[in-house]
Amino acid sequence: VGEFDVIRRYFQHPLRPAGVVLGNGDDCALLTPAPGQTLAVSTDMLVEWRHFFPDVDPEALGHKALAVNLSDLAAMGAEPLAFTLALSLPKVDEVWLEGFSTGLLALANLHGCALVGGDTTAGPLNLCITVFGQVPATQALRRSSAQVGDDIYVSGTLGDARLALEALQGQVSLGAVDLARVRQRLERPTPRVALGQALRGVAHAAADVSDGLTGDLAHILNASDVGADLHWSKISNSIAISSVMKSVNDGFLFDFFLNGGDDYELVFTAPPSAHWQVQQAATQAQTPVTRIGTICAKSGIRVLDHNGLPMALPGRSFDHFA
Amino acid sequence: VGEFDVIRRYFQHPLRPAGVVLGNGDDCALLTPAPGQTLAVSTDMLVEWRHFFPDVDPEALGHKALAVNLSDLAAMGAEPLAFTLALSLPKVDEVWLEGFSTGLLALANLHGCALVGGDTTAGPLNLCITVFGQVPATQALRRSSAQVGDDIYVSGTLGDARLALEALQGQVSLGAVDLARVRQRLERPTPRVALGQALRGVAHAAADVSDGLTGDLAHILNASDVGADLHWSKISNSIAISSVMKSVNDGFLFDFFLNGGDDYELVFTAPPSAHWQVQQAATQAQTPVTRIGTICAKSGIRVLDHNGLPMALPGRSFDHFA
């Protein structure tokens, strides 16, 4: 089985949404965004041991490799259009390739996102996806548009993926049912694509939560030159599995919710006057959102307890070289 | 030195050509092709040992990582606009990063191609670039447009990079001056970007020669459902260093010219009536081109000797999994 056989057998993708002028099989793919729209581009690289374990289900890995990229489109309010896949493989393992491409293309089909090109090579396992979406340029949800007085929201729940990781590494103990739930969140995250698009013209600023809430919120704050007050009770309420967290100490809790990593939720800001529109967007996208705090002029992030007093913050956001 | 320091120190790129609505620092970059143009997209992944040796000059590697991608844009007739870089690094080596980014961004500046985003992670050394260009959709040089009767041309010279590789591996012996010349071709290839654009509306079909002439020409032939007769004397004349080739046997010669790999030249077809326009394009792009054969209805590639008789063809194109 050679390089071109791998592409032909596992990565042919007949999907051709409007906007894909030419798909794979040439030196380049050709993409044309719809009139009045701009192309949103993001790239993510996944490496064995760093982003997944060697024994991960290849179908889940295929799903996740695209999901983390779609999450970046969601954070921009962009509609998925196409993606490229570059793949470095230690060997041609047909069972692995079958599972990987099945998970990858199932998620691609769900979002109408066409595989339009890529590269395959022999080497240590590495997956690099570049994803393309479209959004009216004036409605893109930039990190730099947060305003003082904006409410801060987060979608879904935080900390589940991190909890799954700690459980799989034996750091915390979880029952089989709970482990299965959080493991699903770690290995098959749901990118908030519908929510991102529903927030066009509603949210001021957005980012995806991939490295931890405080780290990714900090990107918005730095780009917008503002700060944030967060309410601990709102953040800690947002996890799906608070029942099992009683056995875990407070340091862990802070770390899970604030610096968890791999959440693939959206953190976004919107003016208080848009509160109802935010709720409508959440309903339309069938994605719960929680108001967790307020944008303020004073730089930095403060987490407030139920008395409104600042809490001490241990830990920090994930850094690939730390 | 953390992940964001690496990006800030080595991969900030102030270049903002028209078409780059938003560069790095957000969840996505935003690109808008010029009115009437479509976005050409290509991705290439470079892996240590497979595409370069660990002792390669990092500045040359930075150059080459972008050059191989620009070569794909050239083969489409596209004008470079922007690129993303995903980088997996075993460790943060500041000397290496300084050299790599210098070579990378120097070539990017030369072509007005803006670094608009990317990803960095710890892991085995791996470079993945996705490049974006623009071209009027109707003028893109597709592989599927070759016509029976077209002349076949190749730019520059073939086999130099392969010769350098063999010399560095001790398979052939070269003098220091010759080695330096061919090593430059291996490590710092020149993408034929100006030629590709000059061939818009002139050439019928084009591909870049990265895996070997016969393999990449075969992509055109298969996509266009045609065959090719090539003239050995024209191909073998096209190498820069024929003087040193006398010591090498015929099998080597065939392999170097026909299956060499890493040439990053363009192979293209044009009707005989466009011969003068092809010469003008070559002059305008300051890139020599050689007419090496003819497109014919009979499928497959035949290499003809100076009597017009078919020669036996050993070897085959490079396959990453072979």
Interface residues (C-beta under 8 A of the other chain):
Chain A: V1 G2 E3 F4 V6 V21 L22 G25 D26 D27 C28 A29 L30 L31 T32 P33 T38 L39 A40 V41 S42 T43 D44 M45 V47 E48 W49 R50 H51 D72 L73 A75 M76 A78 A82 T84 L85 A86 L87 S88 L89 V92 V116 G117 G118 D119 T120 T121 A122 G123 P124 N126 C128 T130 F132 G133 V135 A137 A140 R142 R143 S144 A206 A207 D208 A223 D319 H320 F321 A322
Chain B: V1 G2 E3 F4 V6 V21 L22 G25 D26 D27 C28 A29 L30 L31 T32 P33 T38 L39 A40 V41 S42 T43 D44 M45 V47 E48 W49 R50 H51 D72 L73 A75 M76 A78 A82 T84 L85 A86 L87 S88 L89 V92 V116 G117 G118 D119 T120 T121 A122 G123 P124 N126 C128 T130 F132 G133 V135 A137 A140 R142 R143 S144 A206 A207 D208 A223 D319 H320 F321 A322
